[in-house]
Amino acid sequence: MIEAGEDVKFIARRLIILASEDIGNASPNGLVLANAGFEAVNKIGMPEARIILSQVTTYLASQPKSNASYTAINDALAEVKNSGDSLEVPLHLRNAPTKLMKDLSYGKGYKYSHDYDNNFTQQQFLPDLIKDKQFYKPTENGQEKTLKERLQNFWKGKKKY
């Protein structure tokens, strides 16, 4: 791409997308490095930008891969599109700044996660129509395995990770 005259900023942007779309939470530092690479390429320019692109590319190519976040956002957006306006925020998650809202049970039964061990408590976050849906399905790859174990521990018996 460099030899063919492709804009180095375009290549750097594609590396940022690669870091998020194909590596994701298996190696979240890939996104940080790819973004830093873009900034460096933007500041340095050619011919030295080729070195930065090489470093970022070889790092990303060497990392464990996961597209679970990419799949999750696509599935969530498809669900919203399919469900239309029928998806309502659960009442307990709604802010109640007025008396009327309080009378309508907005915020009633909300559990403030920071009041619980590990700053987490099980409660329904999705609308009733899709309350059992799970969009993010972490893999066993890289650091995402740790996220998966953490989520399994938090959602014992509620979600399948």
ABEGO torsion letter per residue (X at the ends): XAAAGBBAAAAAAAAAAAAAAAAEAABAAAAAAAAAAAAAAAAAEOAAAAAAAAAAAAAAAABBBBAAAAAAAAAAAAAAAAAEAABBBBAAABBBABAAAAAAGBGBGBBBAAABBGGBBBBBABBAAAAABBABBBBABEAAAAAAAAAAAAABGABBX
